[in-house]
Amino acid sequence: MVEHGRPVFERYLDTLGKELLEYADQAKTNQEQSEYFSISREFKQQADELTRYFLGYLGEGFIKFKNQELDTTTGEEKFQGDMLSLVDNEDLEETIAISSITRRSENYYAEPIWSLNQRFAVLNHGRKVNERGNPVSPVQYCESLRRALCLLNLDTKAKLIAYKTFDREYIAQLGDVLDEVNEYLVAEGVLPNLRYAPVNEQAPPVPLVEEMGIEEVGVEGVAPEASEVQLPGAQVPPAGGGARPGMAPGAGPGVVPAPDPGLPPEQYQGHLVDAIRTLQGHIAQLGQGAPGAAPIAQGAPVAGAAPGEVGPASAGGAVGGVAGGRQALVYTSQQLVGALQGLQSQVLAVGEAQPGQLQPVNIAAATGEIARELRNAEDGEDRAVDPTDMHTIDLVGMLFEYMLSDDNLPDSVKALLSYLHTPFLKIAFIDKSFFEQTEHPARLLLNSLAEAGVKWVGNDGSSQYDIYEKIKNAVSRVLEEFKNDVRLFAELLLEFSSYTKKISRRQELMERRAMEKVQGEEKLREVKMQVNQEVRSRTDGRELPSAVLLMLLQPWSDYLAFILLRYGDQSDSWQRAVHTIDDILWSIEAKENNADKTRQLEMHDRLLESIETGFETIGYDQAKGKKLLEALFSLQKMALQSKQVEPAPEPMRNKLENLAAEKAGQSVAKQDRATPEEERMVENLKMIEFGTWFEFSGGKRLKVAWYNSKTLHYMLVDQMGKKVAMKSGLQLARSMLAGEAKVIAGSTKPFFERALENIFQSLNTKAESMDKDEAEGS
């Protein structure tokens, strides 16, 4: 790879230099022209170093792969999720450029890259390899270029030109390298018979027709041939066993194994929807026992055919099924959409409702209403719904049923979004591949609305940044304006995303400032805890007078905290300050021999000077400091006279120690001692992630923006990012055990993907149960 890369990279640099000169010729100002000339010269002067670094980074990828450490990203991960990284625009634009090149090239070279992933997995001791861990995937070349360009002082414009040229001149020739590496591995005997069979998007999902004995009813009652959909080198097994294409190996029991989440998002979503449709067909077969279209006149909920085309439903009047011995006409997609248009009548209820007043749509009742609407669509005609269309109706219904049961979403947002059920059903009929499209604007809009609801709407009726109104306006516009043009969703997505990005940045700034302040406070608390432990380790178990306890637990502890914060616990200053404690304690012990008395007299001035310096450093009250020193001097005189000092009374000592502990953030009250159950809950709280949401009594939602793993103090912010409270782990544990607080199970996955995964799991469980019941019945 490195041998191939050198001449190609050198040609790339040569072409880049020429393009920069062309940009210079087209420059509008002398300054801009001069900058392009300067950049072109710098590339030419540093060509050898750039080539060496670029090839070196490529070679480093193979070393990391060998050590199982290769995991190269494009950098876009920083700009995803709830937390919006506050980086400069240059970083963002560079990341976008790299991500675009990587995605485009991975799609273009999908076949050789997939083959290399499988072969490298063999070399990786059977561990899965994806593009991030493949040493010759496009992302490795882009990352090597990114790191090599760090040699030069380039602005964003120059970098973007470099990436654009790299895409055209270098990545365009990457296919030869990928093929050569594949051929080399084949020659070495690494999966020589590996085959890549791309998914046919025009074919139906993976059928279970032959294995399950299900017939597909087509035009004139002729059963079409089953069309197998294969992933590379895979075979389609029966439903009851083996691995299906794109399914995760070793998946748990079930009628259909779970799709492999390591697949690219588009493929993973496609296989997930295929699996759901397969399960729908299987469940329908077990429940209905008869294939064919579902006649609405008969009220059949779901047809029993396997997933797949059931004749040309779009050709109005096609035979769809048999009802009472008569053939029923099948509704076309256009007829279904037309019938659903009449159901978008809830707009006034949505537009006028306030938070908490709007009742959610009853999805089961809505499905029944759809059936009634279809029955009334064509008077006198006995019509049926294509089985795949019935599956679509059920799937959209399950999507919104999941939404209504999602604890992440506040109730008021659930109610609002439930009114999108009918519009989304229309979309699914208009665009048959809707569920497979991860970037469909309607799907992205629903994800954005749901995410915003979680972040800025509470179950206590609160709504930050007018988000509830924004969500309501978006839903109202869909109900009012959506006929059959999905561009409306793209427009709404653009408006809503633009608004939420601005407030996300504002919230992030506020949250970050609050977090930095709290982190400083927590650092001080940690220091005080360490100081208190250091002092107590020397005073516990010893009978000491009140003056010494007061000095060590108050002003001298403050001085130790100052030294620890400024210089650390490895510094000479810290060691001297701690050693002073030992000297003070030794100096008040009764001296029985002349050697100890002589030593005490010799150290007296040095000890006095050390204590005075400490008091001055922290600005301790001079009068109080003088009294403490006088008391210490009296105790030292008694020690020289071989007299025992009088210890502090027990109540006084307890008071001083408790005050010091509380000052260090260590509560000693009896009621704050945890029970075993509370201790277990505290241990569980140690494992929660930053960004975890809690819902407290009354519906108020607060987020754990940060917590200190040493002091177990949790910083809670509201939905605007403003700090609301600092709670100890014990306080949170008690609130949870008392039912006053609960964790809202969050997820980094978008709403739509979570819903599909939940639907798949539910259907798989149901199918498995039905299979078991059928087996026991037979």
N, C-alpha and C positions, 0 to 999 in steps of 0.2 A: 504493500500500500504506500509506504514511504517512497519507494523507488518511482512508483507511478505519480506520486503527488508532487515531487520536485519540479519536473518540467511543466506540469499543468499550472502549478502555483506561480512559477516564474512567468509563464505566458499571461496569467491573470494580472500580475503586477504590471507587466508591460502594457496591457490593454487599459488597466486602471489609470496609468500615467497619461496615456493618450486621451482618455475621456476627461480627465481633470484639465488638460490643456484646452479641450473643446469647451468645457464649462468656462474657462478663463476667457476664451474668445467671445463668449456670449454674455460675459458679465456686464452689468449695467453701470458699475462704478469702478474707478481705478483701484479703490481699496479692495473691493471684492475680487477683481482680477488679480491683484497682487497676492491675495490670500490663496487663490487656487494655484498660482505659479509656485508659491512657497510650499504648499502641501505636495504638489507634484514632485518638486525637488527632494522633499524629505522622503517620500516613498522610494525615489530612485536611489538616494544615498543609503537608505536603510534596507534596501532590497534583500541583501544577503542575510542580515540579522532577522528580518521578518520571516524569510523562508526557513531559516534554522529554527526559530521559535515555533513556527506553525507546524513543521514536521516533528519537532520534539514533543509538542503537546499531543499530536496524533499518536506518536509512539507510546507516550505515557498512558494513553487510553488502554492499550493492550496490557501494560503492566498492571493497571488497576483491575482490568478484567480478570487477569490471572489470579490476583489477590482477592477477587470477589468484592471489590470496592467501587466498581464503575457504576455511577448513577448520575449521569449528566442531564441537567435540565436546561430549558431555554431561559429560565428566569421569570416566566410569567406567573409562577406559583406565588410570587410576592404580591401580585395584584389581584388575588382571588380571596374569597372567603369573607367573613364578617369584618375582619380588620383590614382597612385600606392602608397600605404602606405609604408613609410620607416620604417618597423619594422624588428626586428631581425629574423633570420631563425628559432630560437626555437619557437617563437610564430607561425610562418607560419606552421611548421611541426606539432605542436600540433593541430592547427586548421584543417589541412588536415586530421589528424587521426580522430578527432571528426566528421568532415563532412562525412567522408567515413562510419563510424559506423552508423551515423544518417541516411544517404541516404539508405544504405543497409537494415537497420532494418525497416525503414518506408516502403520500398517496400515489404519486407517479411511479415510485419504485416499490410499490407494495409487495409484489411477488418476490423479487430477490431478497428484500429485507425480511419478509416473513420466513423464507427458507433459511436465511442466515440466523435468524432468531432461534429456529428449531435446532440447527446444527451447533450453534454456540451453546445452547442449553445442554447438549450432550457433553461438550467440553467443560461445561460448568457443573459437572457431576449431577446432571439431571435437574438442576434448579432452573426455573423459568427465566428466560432472558427477553426483555422487551427493548424498544428502541433506545431507551436511556442507558441500558447496560450493554448494548451492541457496539463494539469498538469501531465498526465501519459504517454506522448509521449516519444520516445527514447531520444530526444534532452534534455529533463529535466534531465534524468539520467546522460547523458554525461556531462552536465553543472555542475551538483551536484558533480560529480567526479572531474572535473577540479578544482572547487573551494576548494574541500576537500584536493586535492593534494598540494594546496598552503601552507598547514601546514608544508610540508617537503621541504627540499632543494634538489630538484632533477634536474639532467641534462636531456637533451632531450632524450637520449637513454633510461633512466629509465622510463620516462613518456610514451614513445611509447610502452615499454614492458607492462606497467600498463594498457594502453588503449587496447592493443591487447588481454591481458588476460581478461579484463573487457568485451570485445566484446564476447569472447568465453564462459566465465563462468557466466556472469550476463545477458547480453542482450539476450543470447540464451534462457533464461528462462522467458523472459518478456511476452511471449504469455499468460501464465497462469494468470498473473496480469491483462492484458488487458481484458481477457475473464471474470475474476471475477468482474471487475469494470462494464463491460457491463451487466453482469447478475444482479448485484446489482441495477443498474439503471433501468433495465427492471422490476425487482421486485418492484421498487418504482413507476412504471407506466410511466417512461420517454421513450417515443417512443417504446412501446413494439413490434410493428409490423414492425419495420424498417427492410428493406431487402437490401442486397448488391448483385448486379448483375454485375460482372466485364465485361468490354468491351471485345467483341470478335474481336480480331484483324484480324481474317480471314474473318469476315463478311464484307459486304459492308457498307458504311456510312449509317446513319439514312435515310431511304427512305421516299419519299412522294408519293409512288406509288399508294396506294389505295385511299389516301385522294384526290389526284389531278387527278385521272383517267388516269395516265400514265401507259402504258404497257412497260414491259421489254422484249426485243426480245432475245430469247436464241437459242440454236441449234434446228433446224427444226421448228423454229417459235413458240416454246412453251414458255409461260411466266412463269418464275420461281416464287416461293413464295417469298414474301417480308420477309426479315430477320430483325427483330427488334433488335436494339442495345440499351441497357439500362444502365444507371448509377443506383446506388443504389436506389431502391424504386421508380424510376421515370417511368412515362408512356409517350409514344410518342404521342404528340398531333398533330392535323392538322397544316399545315404551317401557317395558318392565326391567330392562337391564342394559348394561353397557353404557358407553359414553356417547353423547350426541355431539354433533358438530358445534364447536364454539362453547361447549359446556366445560365447566371446571372439572378436571380429573379428580376422582376421589370425593365427589360431592356426596352429601348426605343422602339417605334414602328418600325416595319419592318417585312418582310416576315419571317425572322429567327432571334430570339433574339440573342444577343451577348453572346459568351461563357463566363463563369465565370472566370475572371483573377485570382481569388483566388485559382484555382485548381493547382496541381503540374504542372510544366512546360510541361512535356511530355503529360499529359492528356489535358491541355489547348490547346497545339498545335494540338493534335489529333482532338479535338472538333472544333477548328477553321478551320482546313482543311475540316472536315466533313461538316461544315456549308457552306463553300465555294463551295464544290462540289454539295451540295444540291441546292444552289442558281444557279449554272451553269446549272443543269438539269432543274430547274424551268424556268429559262430564256429561255433555248433552247426550252422547250415545248411551251412557250408563243410565241416565235419568229418564230419557224418552224412549229409547229402544228402537227408534225408527228414524231413518235419515230423511232428508228432504227439506224444502223451505217451510217456514213456519207461517201458516195462514193466520192473519190477524183476526179474521172472522171467527176462527176457532179459539182465539185467545192463547195460543201456544207461546210460552215465553221464550224458548230457545230451540233452534233446530238441532238435529243430531248429526249433521254431516261433519266430516273432518274439516279442518281449516283448508281453505283453498277456494278457487273459483267454482261457482255453481251455475255455470252457464252464463251467457251474456245478459246480465240483468239490465244493462243500459239499453238493450234493444227492447223497448216497451212491448209488453205482451208476451214475453218469453214464458214458457212453461216453467213453473217453479216447484211445484210439489203436488201432492194428491190430498184432497180433503173430501171425504165422503164419496170417493170414487170419481170425483170430478177434478180436472186439472185447474189449478189456480194461477192467475196471472201474477207475475212478480213485479213488485214496485221497482221502478228505476231510481237511480240516485237522485235525479232531478225531482221526481215526485216526492221522495222522502224529504229533501231539503225544503220543498214547497210546503209540505205539511207541517214541518217544524217551524216555519216562519211565523205561523199564527200563534205559536206558543210564547213568543217573546213579548208578553204583555205585562210583565211585572215591573216595568221601568218606573212607573209612578211610585210604586211602593218603595223601590230602592232610592229614588231621587229625593223623596220627602222624609225618609226614615232617619232617626237619630241613633247614635250608638246604643245598643242594648234593646232597641225597639223592634228591629227587623227580625222576623222569624226565618230560620233557614229553610231552604227548599227541601221538601220530603222527596228524596230521590226515587223511592219506590212508587210513590204516587205520581211523580212526573213521568216515569216510564209507562205507567198505566194511562196517563193522559195522552202520551204519544200514540199508544195503541188506539185509543178512541179517536184521535185526530186522523189517523190513517184509515180507520174504518169509515169515517165520514168523508174521506177525500174523494172517493169515486162511488157515487150512489149506485146501488144495484150490482156492483162488481164484486165477485169473490176473489179477493187479492191476498197475496202472501208476501212475506218479507224474506228476502234471500238469507240463508243461514249465516253467511259472513256478515251481513248487515245487522242481523240480530246479535251476533257476537260483538259487533261494534257498539250497539246500544248498551249491551251489558257491560262492556269494558269502560265506556265513558261513565256509566252509572257507578261502577266500582271505584273509578278514579275519584269521583266526588264523594262517595261514601267514605273513602279513606280520608279525604280532606276533612270531613265533618268529625272524624274520630281522632284527628291529629292533635295531640296535646301541645305541640309547638304553637299552633295558631290560636290566638284569642277568639273567644266565642263570637264577638261582633264581626271579626274579619271572616270567620267561617261562614256566617250568615250571608255576608255580602257576596263572597266568592261563589257560594252555592248557586247564585242566580246565573252563573255562566254555564251551567250544565247544558241547557239547550243550545246556546251558540257553539259550544265545543262539540256537541253532537253533530251539528251542521257542518262544522269544519271537517270532522272525521268522514262524513259522507262526500263532501266536496273534494277532499284530498285523501285518497285511500292510503297513502303512505305517511299520514300525519304522525302516527305514533312512533314511527321509526326515525323521524327527523328531529335530532337533538337541537338543531338551530332554527326550528320553525318559530316564527315571531309570536304566534299565539301561545305556544308552549313557554317561550322565554318570558312573555308578559305575565303568565300565571305564576311562573317561578318568582319573578320580581315582585309581584303584588303580595305573594305569600311571605317572601323574605322580609319585605318592608313591614308587613303586619306583625311578624314575630319581633322585629327589632324596635318598633316605635308605637305599638298599640298594646295596652295592658287590659287584663280582665277586670280591672277596677274602673273601667270607663275612660281612662286617660288615653290621650293620643298626642304624641309629640310631633311637632313640625306640620300639623294639619294632615298627617298621613292618612288618617281614616277618610277625610274628605277627598283626598287625592285618589284613594282606592275606589271610593264610591263613585267619583266622577268617571273613572275609567270603566267601571262596570256599567254605569248608566249609558255611556256612549256606545258600548258594545251592544246593549239591548236596544238602543234607539236606532243605531246607524248600520249595524252589520246585517247585510243581506246575503251576499255571496262573494264579496271582495275581501280577501284576507289582508290586503294592504292596510286596512284600518288598524289591525293589530300591530303592524310594524310602526305605524305612526304613533300609536299610544305607547308602545314600548320605548320609542325614542324620547318622547316627552317625559314619561315617568322615570326612565333611567337617568336622564339628564338631571332631573330634580333630586333623585335619591343620591346621586354621586356627590352633589354639592353638600347635602346635609350629612352624608357619611364622612366627608372630609372635615366638616365643622365638628361633628361629634368626636371624630378621632383626635382632633387637636385638643379638645376639652378633656377627653379621657386621658390623653398622653400627659398633659400638664398635671392633672390630678394624680396620675400614677407616679410621675417623677417626684412630686412633693411627698407622697406617701412613702415612696421608696427611701427618700432621705430620712423621714421620720422613723421608718422601720430599721434603717441602718443604725440610727442613734439608739433605738431600743435594743437592738442586738448587742451593741457595744456596752450599754448599761447592764444588760444581763451577764455578759462575760465578766465585766468588772465586779459585779456583785458576787458572782461565783468565785472569782479570784480572791476577793476579800474574805468571803465566808469560809473558803477552804482553809484559811489561816486562823480565823477567830472561833469557828465552831469547836466546841469541846474544851474551850479554855475559859477560865474565869477571869474576866477583864473588867476594869473600872469603867464607869459611865463616860468619862472624858475621852478615853481612848476609843471606845466603841463609836461615840459621836464623831470623833475626828476621822476615823477610818471609813465609816459608813456614809458620811456626808461630804465634807469638803475634799477629803483625799480621794474618795470614789469619783467625784466630779473631775478632779485633776487626772486620774487614771483614764477616764472616758475621753478627755481632751487629747491625751497622749496617744491613746489607741486609735482615735479617729484620724489624727494627723500623721502619725508615724508608723502605726501598725504594731502587732505584738512580737515582731522579730527585731525591733529596733533597740538600740542601746538605751534610749530614753525610757522606753517601757520597762526594760529590765531594771534600770536604776529605780524607777518609781515603785515597782513591785518589791524590790529589795529593801526599800525604805520601810515598807510595812514590817518586814521581818526585823529590821533594826529597832523599830519602835516597840514591837512586842518583846524583843529581847531586853531592851533597855529598862523595862519596868519589872523584870523578874529579879527576885532577891539575889544579890551577889554574895557568894559564900567564900570566895577566895580572892586574893589580891590581883591575880592575873585578869580576872573578869572585871574587877573594879578599874584597873588601869586601862583596859580596852574601852570601857564605857566612857571614861574621862577623855580618852583620845578621840572617840567618835562623836562626842557631844556637839562640838561646833559644826562639824560637817553635817550631822543629822539636822541640827537646827536650821542651817542654811538651806538644806534640801526642802524642808517643810515650808519655810518662808517663801522660797521660790515657787513652790506649788501653789500656795495660797495666792500669791501675787498674780500668777499666770491666769487663774480662773476668776480673779477679781473678788476674792472672798472678803467679806466684811472685816476690816482691820480690828475693830474692837473684839469681835467674836474670835478672830484668829489669835489675838493676844491672850485672851482668857484660856483658850485651849492649850496654847504653848506654856502658859504659866502652870496650868494643871499638870501637863506632861512633865514639866521640870520638877514639880513637887513629887510626882510619882517616881521619877528617876532618883531623886535624893533619898527617898525611902528605900529604893532598891540598893543603893550604895551602902545604906545602913543595915542591910540584910533583913529588911522588914517586908512582910507580905502586903501587897496592896489590897484594898477592900474592893471586892467585885460589885458590879452593878446589881441592884435588886432585880429579881426575875421579871416583874411587870415592866420596869424601865427597859431592860434588855429586849424583851419581846416587842415593845413598842418601837424601839429603834430599828430592829431587824425587819419588822413588818413594813415600816415606812420605806426602808431601803428597797425591799422587795417590790413594793407597789410602784416605787419610782422607776424601777427597772422593768415594769410591765409584768411582774410575776405576782398574780393574785394568790394570797395565802388564806383567804377566808374559807372556813370549813365547808360552806355551801357550794363552793366552786370546785370541790374535788369530784372528779368524774366517777360515775358508776361503771361497771364492766360494759354495760350496753352502750353507754355514752362513749366509752373509750373505743369500742368497735366502730361506732359511727364516725368518730374523729379520724380513725385510721382510714376509713373509706373516703373521707373528705380530702385526705392528703393526695388522693389519686385523681381528683377532678382537674380538668383542664381550664386554662384561662379562657374566658368567654362563655363559661357555663351559666345558664340562666336559672334563677330561682323565682318561684312564684310564692308570695307570702299571703297570709290571711287577708281577705278583701280583694285579692286579684292583682295586687301590685307586683310588678316584675322588676327584679334587680339582677345585675350581671356581675359575676366575679371577674373583675378586670385584671386583678393581680392578687397573689397572696405570698406571704413570706413563709417558706418551708421551715425556717428555723423557729420563728416565734408563733407560727400558725395563726397569723392575723390575716383576715380576708378583706380586701378592699371591694366594696359593693358600689356600683354606679347605677344610675337610673337610665332610662332609655334615651336620654340626651347626652349621656357620657359624663354627667356630673356626679362627683363623689357624694354618696348618701350616708355611708356608715363604714366603720371598720369593726368587724366582728371577729371574735376569736373562734377557733374551730369548735370549742366546747359550746359556745353560744349557738352557733349554727346547728350543731348536733342536737342540742336540746330543742331547738325550734322544729327541726325535722321530726324528732321522736314524738313531739307533742302535736304533730299535724299542722303546725303553724307555717311551715315552709316545705316546699317540695322542689326537687330538681326537674326542670323541663328538659327532657331527653333531646338534646340538640344533635345536629348532623351537619357535616360539611357538604353533603350532597344536595343538589337542588330538589325542590318539592316534587317535581314530576318524576324524577328518577326514583326517589324514595317510594312514591306511590306505586309505580310499576313493580318494584321489588316486593312490596308488601302484597300486591295483588297476586304476583306469582307464587309467593309462599302460601297464601291463603288457598289459592286454587289447587296447589300441589297437595296440601294437607287434605283438602276436601276429596280430591281424586283418589288419594291413597286410601282414605277411609271408605270411599264407595267401592273401590276394588276389593278391599278386605271384606266388606259386607257381602259383596256379590260372591266372593270365593267361599265364605262361610255358608251362604244360602244354597250354593250348589254342592 
